[in-house]
Amino acid sequence: MPTYDYKCSNCGEIYELFQSMTDKPKRKCQYCGKNTAVRLIGGGSGLIFKGSGFYITDYKNKKPIESKSDKKETKKTDKVSTAKETAKSSSTAKSASSD
């Protein structure tokens, strides 16, 4: 339920009322009792978070995102190192079988 600002045109008092959005605007002033109160138009209070949580880091990725170029370089180095390991293991197997 929102808080509305009212101003009495008779006594000049400005006050707040906590009321439902479906309630009709109050006319009776809380201070002087005359039916001259007018609901003021406000900009609103904005968004208010209450309680724990709602931090910017709550939804942040845990590991950094790799760019496409980084992924391509990783694949290239993986292929080169795999080819070297394959060649090394086959030469080791040949020398072991010749003994």
Backbone atoms as SQL, in Angstrom:
CREATE TABLE atoms (id INTEGER PRIMARY KEY, chain TEXT, resi INTEGER, resn TEXT, atom TEXT, x REAL, y REAL, z REAL);
INSERT INTO atoms VALUES
  (1, 'A', 1, 'MET', 'N', 0.835, -1.177, 0.000),
  (2, 'A', 1, 'MET', 'CA', 0.000, 0.000, 0.000),
  (3, 'A', 1, 'MET', 'C', 0.885, 1.247, 0.000),
  (4, 'A', 2, 'PRO', 'N', 0.590, 2.165, -0.885),
  (5, 'A', 2, 'PRO', 'CA', 1.417, 3.362, -1.008),
  (6, 'A', 2, 'PRO', 'C', 1.102, 4.438, 0.038),
  (7, 'A', 3, 'THR', 'N', 2.032, 5.343, 0.139),
  (8, 'A', 3, 'THR', 'CA', 1.874, 6.510, 0.998),
  (9, 'A', 3, 'THR', 'C', 1.593, 7.710, 0.106),
  (10, 'A', 4, 'TYR', 'N', 0.533, 8.424, 0.384),
  (11, 'A', 4, 'TYR', 'CA', 0.159, 9.589, -0.417),
  (12, 'A', 4, 'TYR', 'C', 0.403, 10.869, 0.369),
  (13, 'A', 5, 'ASP', 'N', 0.835, 11.900, -0.332),
  (14, 'A', 5, 'ASP', 'CA', 1.027, 13.226, 0.259),
  (15, 'A', 5, 'ASP', 'C', -0.239, 14.046, 0.048),
  (16, 'A', 6, 'TYR', 'N', -0.621, 14.770, 1.084),
  (17, 'A', 6, 'TYR', 'CA', -1.782, 15.650, 1.028),
  (18, 'A', 6, 'TYR', 'C', -1.377, 17.033, 1.503),
  (19, 'A', 7, 'LYS', 'N', -2.079, 18.038, 0.960),
  (20, 'A', 7, 'LYS', 'CA', -1.861, 19.414, 1.413),
  (21, 'A', 7, 'LYS', 'C', -3.220, 20.055, 1.628),
  (22, 'A', 8, 'CYS', 'N', -3.338, 20.686, 2.758),
  (23, 'A', 8, 'CYS', 'CA', -4.578, 21.384, 3.078),
  (24, 'A', 8, 'CYS', 'C', -4.489, 22.807, 2.528),
  (25, 'A', 9, 'SER', 'N', -5.483, 23.176, 1.740),
  (26, 'A', 9, 'SER', 'CA', -5.468, 24.531, 1.175),
  (27, 'A', 9, 'SER', 'C', -5.946, 25.579, 2.183),
  (28, 'A', 10, 'ASN', 'N', -6.531, 25.146, 3.290),
  (29, 'A', 10, 'ASN', 'CA', -6.991, 26.064, 4.331),
  (30, 'A', 10, 'ASN', 'C', -5.846, 26.425, 5.290),
  (31, 'A', 11, 'CYS', 'N', -5.219, 25.406, 5.900),
  (32, 'A', 11, 'CYS', 'CA', -4.174, 25.679, 6.897),
  (33, 'A', 11, 'CYS', 'C', -2.752, 25.552, 6.323),
  (34, 'A', 12, 'GLY', 'N', -2.603, 24.950, 5.140),
  (35, 'A', 12, 'GLY', 'CA', -1.293, 24.854, 4.503),
  (36, 'A', 12, 'GLY', 'C', -0.437, 23.673, 4.944),
  (37, 'A', 13, 'GLU', 'N', -0.971, 22.846, 5.836),
  (38, 'A', 13, 'GLU', 'CA', -0.218, 21.679, 6.319),
  (39, 'A', 13, 'GLU', 'C', -0.038, 20.646, 5.203),
  (40, 'A', 14, 'ILE', 'N', 1.156, 20.052, 5.167),
  (41, 'A', 14, 'ILE', 'CA', 1.437, 18.947, 4.251),
  (42, 'A', 14, 'ILE', 'C', 1.661, 17.710, 5.112),
  (43, 'A', 15, 'TYR', 'N', 0.971, 16.624, 4.787),
  (44, 'A', 15, 'TYR', 'CA', 1.085, 15.400, 5.568),
  (45, 'A', 15, 'TYR', 'C', 0.967, 14.185, 4.658),
  (46, 'A', 16, 'GLU', 'N', 1.302, 13.028, 5.194),
  (47, 'A', 16, 'GLU', 'CA', 1.254, 11.772, 4.444),
  (48, 'A', 16, 'GLU', 'C', 0.172, 10.872, 5.009),
  (49, 'A', 17, 'LEU', 'N', -0.472, 10.118, 4.114),
  (50, 'A', 17, 'LEU', 'CA', -1.445, 9.112, 4.514),
  (51, 'A', 17, 'LEU', 'C', -1.091, 7.793, 3.844),
  (52, 'A', 18, 'PHE', 'N', -1.138, 6.743, 4.623),
  (53, 'A', 18, 'PHE', 'CA', -0.882, 5.393, 4.134),
  (54, 'A', 18, 'PHE', 'C', -2.233, 4.773, 3.826),
  (55, 'A', 19, 'GLN', 'N', -2.526, 4.594, 2.530),
  (56, 'A', 19, 'GLN', 'CA', -3.832, 4.071, 2.156),
  (57, 'A', 19, 'GLN', 'C', -3.749, 3.208, 0.900),
  (58, 'A', 20, 'SER', 'N', -4.776, 2.426, 0.663),
  (59, 'A', 20, 'SER', 'CA', -4.824, 1.534, -0.489),
  (60, 'A', 20, 'SER', 'C', -4.914, 2.344, -1.789),
  (61, 'A', 21, 'MET', 'N', -4.478, 1.721, -2.873),
  (62, 'A', 21, 'MET', 'CA', -4.536, 2.391, -4.170),
  (63, 'A', 21, 'MET', 'C', -5.980, 2.573, -4.636),
  (64, 'A', 22, 'THR', 'N', -6.868, 1.738, -4.153),
  (65, 'A', 22, 'THR', 'CA', -8.276, 1.819, -4.572),
  (66, 'A', 22, 'THR', 'C', -9.093, 2.789, -3.727),
  (67, 'A', 23, 'ASP', 'N', -8.529, 3.290, -2.630),
  (68, 'A', 23, 'ASP', 'CA', -9.245, 4.261, -1.786),
  (69, 'A', 23, 'ASP', 'C', -9.375, 5.593, -2.510),
  (70, 'A', 24, 'LYS', 'N', -10.495, 6.255, -2.282),
  (71, 'A', 24, 'LYS', 'CA', -10.691, 7.588, -2.849),
  (72, 'A', 24, 'LYS', 'C', -9.835, 8.576, -2.061),
  (73, 'A', 25, 'PRO', 'N', -9.398, 9.667, -2.710),
  (74, 'A', 25, 'PRO', 'CA', -8.606, 10.680, -1.995),
  (75, 'A', 25, 'PRO', 'C', -9.390, 11.264, -0.814),
  (76, 'A', 26, 'LYS', 'N', -8.695, 11.451, 0.290),
  (77, 'A', 26, 'LYS', 'CA', -9.317, 12.026, 1.495),
  (78, 'A', 26, 'LYS', 'C', -9.478, 13.531, 1.297),
  (79, 'A', 27, 'ARG', 'N', -10.545, 14.073, 1.787),
  (80, 'A', 27, 'ARG', 'CA', -10.799, 15.509, 1.663),
  (81, 'A', 27, 'ARG', 'C', -10.618, 16.227, 3.000),
  (82, 'A', 28, 'LYS', 'N', -10.820, 15.506, 4.101),
  (83, 'A', 28, 'LYS', 'CA', -10.780, 16.132, 5.414),
  (84, 'A', 28, 'LYS', 'C', -9.325, 16.251, 5.898),
  (85, 'A', 29, 'CYS', 'N', -8.931, 17.448, 6.279),
  (86, 'A', 29, 'CYS', 'CA', -7.579, 17.704, 6.782),
  (87, 'A', 29, 'CYS', 'C', -7.429, 17.116, 8.178),
  (88, 'A', 30, 'GLN', 'N', -6.287, 16.479, 8.425),
  (89, 'A', 30, 'GLN', 'CA', -6.022, 15.898, 9.742),
  (90, 'A', 30, 'GLN', 'C', -5.784, 16.960, 10.810),
  (91, 'A', 31, 'TYR', 'N', -5.403, 18.162, 10.383),
  (92, 'A', 31, 'TYR', 'CA', -5.013, 19.206, 11.349),
  (93, 'A', 31, 'TYR', 'C', -6.148, 20.183, 11.662),
  (94, 'A', 32, 'CYS', 'N', -6.792, 20.711, 10.624),
  (95, 'A', 32, 'CYS', 'CA', -7.841, 21.709, 10.888),
  (96, 'A', 32, 'CYS', 'C', -9.250, 21.124, 10.790),
  (97, 'A', 33, 'GLY', 'N', -9.406, 19.937, 10.191),
  (98, 'A', 33, 'GLY', 'CA', -10.704, 19.275, 10.130),
  (99, 'A', 33, 'GLY', 'C', -11.610, 19.745, 9.005),
  (100, 'A', 34, 'LYS', 'N', -11.168, 20.690, 8.189),
  (101, 'A', 34, 'LYS', 'CA', -11.990, 21.193, 7.074),
  (102, 'A', 34, 'LYS', 'C', -11.809, 20.268, 5.861),
  (103, 'A', 35, 'ASN', 'N', -12.780, 20.274, 4.955),
  (104, 'A', 35, 'ASN', 'CA', -12.729, 19.448, 3.744),
  (105, 'A', 35, 'ASN', 'C', -11.985, 20.167, 2.619),
  (106, 'A', 36, 'THR', 'N', -10.729, 20.527, 2.885),
  (107, 'A', 36, 'THR', 'CA', -9.951, 21.274, 1.884),
  (108, 'A', 36, 'THR', 'C', -8.625, 20.586, 1.539),
  (109, 'A', 37, 'ALA', 'N', -8.472, 19.325, 1.926),
  (110, 'A', 37, 'ALA', 'CA', -7.232, 18.599, 1.639),
  (111, 'A', 37, 'ALA', 'C', -7.221, 18.127, 0.178),
  (112, 'A', 38, 'VAL', 'N', -6.058, 18.201, -0.426),
  (113, 'A', 38, 'VAL', 'CA', -5.877, 17.800, -1.824),
  (114, 'A', 38, 'VAL', 'C', -4.705, 16.834, -1.898),
  (115, 'A', 39, 'ARG', 'N', -4.893, 15.726, -2.644),
  (116, 'A', 39, 'ARG', 'CA', -3.798, 14.763, -2.825),
  (117, 'A', 39, 'ARG', 'C', -2.778, 15.368, -3.788),
  (118, 'A', 40, 'LEU', 'N', -1.518, 15.342, -3.386),
  (119, 'A', 40, 'LEU', 'CA', -0.438, 15.861, -4.231),
  (120, 'A', 40, 'LEU', 'C', 0.080, 14.763, -5.156),
  (121, 'A', 41, 'ILE', 'N', 0.547, 15.168, -6.310),
  (122, 'A', 41, 'ILE', 'CA', 1.119, 14.215, -7.266),
  (123, 'A', 41, 'ILE', 'C', 2.618, 14.168, -7.023),
  (124, 'A', 42, 'GLY', 'N', 3.112, 12.972, -6.712),
  (125, 'A', 42, 'GLY', 'CA', 4.537, 12.811, -6.414),
  (126, 'A', 42, 'GLY', 'C', 5.223, 11.952, -7.462),
  (127, 'A', 43, 'GLY', 'N', 6.532, 11.963, -7.416),
  (128, 'A', 43, 'GLY', 'CA', 7.333, 11.180, -8.352),
  (129, 'A', 43, 'GLY', 'C', 7.506, 9.741, -7.941),
  (130, 'A', 44, 'GLY', 'N', 7.028, 9.386, -6.767),
  (131, 'A', 44, 'GLY', 'CA', 7.189, 8.020, -6.282),
  (132, 'A', 44, 'GLY', 'C', 8.499, 7.872, -5.537),
  (133, 'A', 45, 'SER', 'N', 8.623, 6.774, -4.849),
  (134, 'A', 45, 'SER', 'CA', 9.823, 6.573, -4.034),
  (135, 'A', 45, 'SER', 'C', 10.847, 5.702, -4.736),
  (136, 'A', 46, 'GLY', 'N', 10.491, 5.127, -5.860),
  (137, 'A', 46, 'GLY', 'CA', 11.440, 4.253, -6.554),
  (138, 'A', 46, 'GLY', 'C', 11.375, 2.843, -6.012),
  (139, 'A', 47, 'LEU', 'N', 12.323, 2.050, -6.389),
  (140, 'A', 47, 'LEU', 'CA', 12.366, 0.648, -6.011),
  (141, 'A', 47, 'LEU', 'C', 13.195, 0.490, -4.739),
  (142, 'A', 48, 'ILE', 'N', 12.620, -0.161, -3.740),
  (143, 'A', 48, 'ILE', 'CA', 13.310, -0.354, -2.472),
  (144, 'A', 48, 'ILE', 'C', 13.419, -1.845, -2.202),
  (145, 'A', 49, 'PHE', 'N', 14.659, -2.323, -2.008),
  (146, 'A', 49, 'PHE', 'CA', 14.878, -3.720, -1.656),
  (147, 'A', 49, 'PHE', 'C', 15.054, -3.817, -0.148),
  (148, 'A', 50, 'LYS', 'N', 14.344, -4.761, 0.462),
  (149, 'A', 50, 'LYS', 'CA', 14.496, -4.978, 1.894),
  (150, 'A', 50, 'LYS', 'C', 14.931, -6.408, 2.126),
  (151, 'A', 51, 'GLY', 'N', 15.719, -6.624, 3.144),
  (152, 'A', 51, 'GLY', 'CA', 16.180, -7.965, 3.469),
  (153, 'A', 51, 'GLY', 'C', 17.562, -8.230, 2.899),
  (154, 'A', 52, 'SER', 'N', 18.016, -9.452, 3.098),
  (155, 'A', 52, 'SER', 'CA', 19.347, -9.799, 2.607),
  (156, 'A', 52, 'SER', 'C', 19.267, -10.175, 1.135),
  (157, 'A', 53, 'GLY', 'N', 20.390, -10.119, 0.461),
  (158, 'A', 53, 'GLY', 'CA', 20.429, -10.496, -0.945),
  (159, 'A', 53, 'GLY', 'C', 20.327, -9.295, -1.856),
  (160, 'A', 54, 'PHE', 'N', 20.022, -9.555, -3.096),
  (161, 'A', 54, 'PHE', 'CA', 19.876, -8.532, -4.117),
  (162, 'A', 54, 'PHE', 'C', 21.169, -7.755, -4.342),
  (163, 'A', 55, 'TYR', 'N', 22.297, -8.449, -4.294),
  (164, 'A', 55, 'TYR', 'CA', 23.558, -7.799, -4.569),
  (165, 'A', 55, 'TYR', 'C', 23.944, -8.052, -6.017),
  (166, 'A', 56, 'ILE', 'N', 24.716, -7.166, -6.607),
  (167, 'A', 56, 'ILE', 'CA', 25.118, -7.297, -8.003),
  (168, 'A', 56, 'ILE', 'C', 25.945, -8.561, -8.218),
  (169, 'A', 57, 'THR', 'N', 26.630, -9.022, -7.184),
  (170, 'A', 57, 'THR', 'CA', 27.481, -10.202, -7.328),
  (171, 'A', 57, 'THR', 'C', 26.708, -11.511, -7.209),
  (172, 'A', 58, 'ASP', 'N', 25.423, -11.450, -6.850),
  (173, 'A', 58, 'ASP', 'CA', 24.629, -12.674, -6.697),
  (174, 'A', 58, 'ASP', 'C', 24.462, -13.425, -8.003),
  (175, 'A', 59, 'TYR', 'N', 24.407, -12.721, -9.104),
  (176, 'A', 59, 'TYR', 'CA', 24.135, -13.360, -10.379),
  (177, 'A', 59, 'TYR', 'C', 25.334, -13.298, -11.330),
  (178, 'A', 60, 'LYS', 'N', 26.465, -12.969, -10.809),
  (179, 'A', 60, 'LYS', 'CA', 27.665, -12.863, -11.624),
  (180, 'A', 60, 'LYS', 'C', 28.202, -14.257, -11.920),
  (181, 'A', 61, 'ASN', 'N', 28.762, -14.442, -13.117),
  (182, 'A', 61, 'ASN', 'CA', 29.367, -15.724, -13.467),
  (183, 'A', 61, 'ASN', 'C', 30.560, -15.988, -12.568),
  (184, 'A', 62, 'LYS', 'N', 30.722, -17.231, -12.156),
  (185, 'A', 62, 'LYS', 'CA', 31.813, -17.582, -11.246),
  (186, 'A', 62, 'LYS', 'C', 33.158, -17.624, -11.974),
  (187, 'A', 63, 'LYS', 'N', 33.183, -18.105, -13.222),
  (188, 'A', 63, 'LYS', 'CA', 34.440, -18.133, -13.958),
  (189, 'A', 63, 'LYS', 'C', 34.351, -17.146, -15.114),
  (190, 'A', 64, 'PRO', 'N', 35.474, -16.580, -15.509),
  (191, 'A', 64, 'PRO', 'CA', 35.445, -15.583, -16.580),
  (192, 'A', 64, 'PRO', 'C', 35.046, -16.220, -17.914),
  (193, 'A', 65, 'ILE', 'N', 34.376, -15.447, -18.718),
  (194, 'A', 65, 'ILE', 'CA', 33.928, -15.918, -20.025),
  (195, 'A', 65, 'ILE', 'C', 35.084, -15.784, -21.014),
  (196, 'A', 66, 'GLU', 'N', 35.358, -16.888, -21.741),
  (197, 'A', 66, 'GLU', 'CA', 36.416, -16.858, -22.741),
  (198, 'A', 66, 'GLU', 'C', 35.849, -16.314, -24.042),
  (199, 'A', 67, 'SER', 'N', 36.657, -15.534, -24.741),
  (200, 'A', 67, 'SER', 'CA', 36.215, -15.037, -26.033),
  (201, 'A', 67, 'SER', 'C', 36.388, -16.133, -27.075),
  (202, 'A', 68, 'LYS', 'N', 35.801, -15.954, -28.245),
  (203, 'A', 68, 'LYS', 'CA', 35.889, -16.954, -29.312),
  (204, 'A', 68, 'LYS', 'C', 37.326, -17.157, -29.755),
  (205, 'A', 69, 'SER', 'N', 38.109, -16.079, -29.798),
  (206, 'A', 69, 'SER', 'CA', 39.501, -16.201, -30.227),
  (207, 'A', 69, 'SER', 'C', 40.313, -17.007, -29.213),
  (208, 'A', 70, 'ASP', 'N', 40.011, -16.853, -27.914),
  (209, 'A', 70, 'ASP', 'CA', 40.695, -17.641, -26.885),
  (210, 'A', 70, 'ASP', 'C', 40.387, -19.123, -27.041),
  (211, 'A', 71, 'LYS', 'N', 39.137, -19.452, -27.355),
  (212, 'A', 71, 'LYS', 'CA', 38.741, -20.844, -27.525),
  (213, 'A', 71, 'LYS', 'C', 39.430, -21.459, -28.736),
  (214, 'A', 72, 'LYS', 'N', 39.548, -20.685, -29.828),
  (215, 'A', 72, 'LYS', 'CA', 40.206, -21.185, -31.040),
  (216, 'A', 72, 'LYS', 'C', 41.673, -21.476, -30.765),
  (217, 'A', 73, 'GLU', 'N', 42.341, -20.556, -30.041),
  (218, 'A', 73, 'GLU', 'CA', 43.753, -20.750, -29.718),
  (219, 'A', 73, 'GLU', 'C', 43.940, -21.973, -28.829),
  (220, 'A', 74, 'THR', 'N', 43.049, -22.191, -27.900),
  (221, 'A', 74, 'THR', 'CA', 43.123, -23.353, -27.011),
  (222, 'A', 74, 'THR', 'C', 42.976, -24.635, -27.813),
  (223, 'A', 75, 'LYS', 'N', 42.043, -24.667, -28.774),
  (224, 'A', 75, 'LYS', 'CA', 41.846, -25.855, -29.597),
  (225, 'A', 75, 'LYS', 'C', 43.080, -26.131, -30.447),
  (226, 'A', 76, 'LYS', 'N', 43.693, -25.063, -30.994),
  (227, 'A', 76, 'LYS', 'CA', 44.890, -25.238, -31.820),
  (228, 'A', 76, 'LYS', 'C', 46.037, -25.810, -30.990),
  (229, 'A', 77, 'THR', 'N', 46.248, -25.280, -29.804),
  (230, 'A', 77, 'THR', 'CA', 47.344, -25.776, -28.969),
  (231, 'A', 77, 'THR', 'C', 47.058, -27.183, -28.488),
  (232, 'A', 78, 'ASP', 'N', 45.787, -27.512, -28.255),
  (233, 'A', 78, 'ASP', 'CA', 45.432, -28.871, -27.869),
  (234, 'A', 78, 'ASP', 'C', 45.748, -29.855, -28.998),
  (235, 'A', 79, 'LYS', 'N', 45.456, -29.476, -30.247),
  (236, 'A', 79, 'LYS', 'CA', 45.720, -30.341, -31.391),
  (237, 'A', 79, 'LYS', 'C', 47.223, -30.553, -31.565),
  (238, 'A', 80, 'VAL', 'N', 47.998, -29.479, -31.410),
  (239, 'A', 80, 'VAL', 'CA', 49.448, -29.573, -31.566),
  (240, 'A', 80, 'VAL', 'C', 50.038, -30.456, -30.475),
  (241, 'A', 81, 'SER', 'N', 49.620, -30.255, -29.225),
  (242, 'A', 81, 'SER', 'CA', 50.168, -31.050, -28.134),
  (243, 'A', 81, 'SER', 'C', 49.716, -32.508, -28.247),
  (244, 'A', 82, 'THR', 'N', 48.510, -32.761, -28.720),
  (245, 'A', 82, 'THR', 'CA', 48.028, -34.127, -28.907),
  (246, 'A', 82, 'THR', 'C', 48.833, -34.822, -30.000),
  (247, 'A', 83, 'ALA', 'N', 49.130, -34.108, -31.072),
  (248, 'A', 83, 'ALA', 'CA', 49.920, -34.683, -32.161),
  (249, 'A', 83, 'ALA', 'C', 51.333, -35.008, -31.678),
  (250, 'A', 84, 'LYS', 'N', 51.920, -34.133, -30.868),
  (251, 'A', 84, 'LYS', 'CA', 53.262, -34.377, -30.336),
  (252, 'A', 84, 'LYS', 'C', 53.261, -35.584, -29.404),
  (253, 'A', 85, 'GLU', 'N', 52.233, -35.694, -28.564),
  (254, 'A', 85, 'GLU', 'CA', 52.137, -36.818, -27.635),
  (255, 'A', 85, 'GLU', 'C', 51.959, -38.131, -28.398),
  (256, 'A', 86, 'THR', 'N', 51.170, -38.103, -29.465),
  (257, 'A', 86, 'THR', 'CA', 50.941, -39.302, -30.270),
  (258, 'A', 86, 'THR', 'C', 52.243, -39.748, -30.939),
  (259, 'A', 87, 'ALA', 'N', 52.970, -38.786, -31.495),
  (260, 'A', 87, 'ALA', 'CA', 54.234, -39.102, -32.150),
  (261, 'A', 87, 'ALA', 'C', 55.241, -39.631, -31.134),
  (262, 'A', 88, 'LYS', 'N', 55.286, -39.025, -29.972),
  (263, 'A', 88, 'LYS', 'CA', 56.222, -39.433, -28.927),
  (264, 'A', 88, 'LYS', 'C', 55.899, -40.842, -28.428),
  (265, 'A', 89, 'SER', 'N', 54.606, -41.126, -28.218),
  (266, 'A', 89, 'SER', 'CA', 54.221, -42.440, -27.709),
  (267, 'A', 89, 'SER', 'C', 54.448, -43.527, -28.762),
  (268, 'A', 90, 'SER', 'N', 54.259, -43.200, -30.041),
  (269, 'A', 90, 'SER', 'CA', 54.496, -44.211, -31.077),
  (270, 'A', 90, 'SER', 'C', 55.987, -44.482, -31.226),
  (271, 'A', 91, 'SER', 'N', 56.826, -43.466, -31.067),
  (272, 'A', 91, 'SER', 'CA', 58.277, -43.696, -31.163),
  (273, 'A', 91, 'SER', 'C', 58.769, -44.476, -29.942),
  (274, 'A', 92, 'THR', 'N', 58.156, -44.246, -28.787),
  (275, 'A', 92, 'THR', 'CA', 58.503, -44.981, -27.575),
  (276, 'A', 92, 'THR', 'C', 58.082, -46.441, -27.712),
  (277, 'A', 93, 'ALA', 'N', 56.919, -46.659, -28.303),
  (278, 'A', 93, 'ALA', 'CA', 56.430, -48.022, -28.498),
  (279, 'A', 93, 'ALA', 'C', 57.303, -48.786, -29.491),
  (280, 'A', 94, 'LYS', 'N', 57.793, -48.114, -30.537),
  (281, 'A', 94, 'LYS', 'CA', 58.653, -48.741, -31.522),
  (282, 'A', 94, 'LYS', 'C', 59.992, -49.141, -30.893),
  (283, 'A', 95, 'SER', 'N', 60.547, -48.249, -30.073),
  (284, 'A', 95, 'SER', 'CA', 61.834, -48.556, -29.456),
  (285, 'A', 95, 'SER', 'C', 61.698, -49.662, -28.420),
  (286, 'A', 96, 'ALA', 'N', 60.564, -49.735, -27.755),
  (287, 'A', 96, 'ALA', 'CA', 60.332, -50.782, -26.770),
  (288, 'A', 96, 'ALA', 'C', 60.138, -52.126, -27.462),
  (289, 'A', 97, 'SER', 'N', 59.509, -52.140, -28.604),
  (290, 'A', 97, 'SER', 'CA', 59.255, -53.401, -29.302),
  (291, 'A', 97, 'SER', 'C', 60.533, -53.921, -29.980),
  (292, 'A', 98, 'SER', 'N', 61.450, -53.008, -30.316),
  (293, 'A', 98, 'SER', 'CA', 62.700, -53.442, -30.945),
  (294, 'A', 98, 'SER', 'C', 63.684, -53.997, -29.930),
  (295, 'A', 99, 'ASP', 'N', 63.524, -53.747, -28.663),
  (296, 'A', 99, 'ASP', 'CA', 64.420, -54.261, -27.627),
  (297, 'A', 99, 'ASP', 'C', 64.224, -55.677, -27.413);
